[in-house]
Amino acid sequence: MKHDTTPLGASVPRIAMSLTKVAIAMDVSPTSVLQMVEEGLLPRPRVWHSRKLWRVAEIDAALAEWPTDGEQQEQDGEPGRWDAD
């Protein structure tokens, strides 16, 4: 039987990321990611034992709610808040 030598990361889509990977993907520090979570701009991570993972789809949905450069902000002066509902 021939074994597949393709690297796993190349063939399996990423559905969740650690804090460090989210920070790298967003080009910010892990501290900034945590601050965005506390401000309601990003979703809270999913938890399994002590492991925390952010769903890529939820990060993408949250970012889609942020205003674009030059776009008028919400009336209270803050970008839209993340809400899974």
Secondary structure, DSSP 4 states (H G I P E B T S, - for coil): -PPP-S-HHHHS---EE-HHHHHHHHTS-HHHHHHHHHTTSSPPPEEETTEEEEEHHHHHHHHHTSPPTTPPPPTTSSPPPP---
